[in-house]
């Protein structure tokens, strides 16, 4: 025990102090039962917008009962898939109604992006069921790239999007972030 600079009791005391100062470090959130709030903290604390992340998770119908990361993931992927399909249909309607040629082109690109994202989530769902968490992480990242590509099309063309698409992009992106965080935690990457 000389390596730690003291005796076993010193090491135990340091561990006790760490847990007394931060009791949440005593709980591992993985495939063990936890409260929904613990799951929210575990997933959302690592995002750029934890309050928005918590709101999005609470929108997932089965998430309120989730006490394990795998059950949260099983609920999040089909919910994200459904939201991706809704957004795809919404963007297709924008393509049909846009009169500005740049907007029409951007909406067309975004429709392609959401079509891809929906297909990617279908793959992710099968991978999640087979516990291929690294594959799910890759698919979640690919979905986030599709959303980023959609957003970038407006920036590159210098066009401001007057629709609800920017908000839908942020919401869908957060769903993908949640899936990524769950898969990374289950796969041991985070």
Secondary structure, DSSP 8 states (H G I E B T S, - for coil): -GGGTS-HHHHHHHHHHHHHH-GGGG---SSS---HHHHHHHHHTTSS-HHHHHHHHHHSGGGGG--SHHHHHHHHHHHHHHHHHHHHHHHHHHHHH--SHHHHHHHHHHHHHHHHHHHHHHHHHHHHHTT-HHHHHHHHHHHHHHHHHHHHHHHHHT----SSHHHHHHHHHHHHHHHHHHHHHHTT--
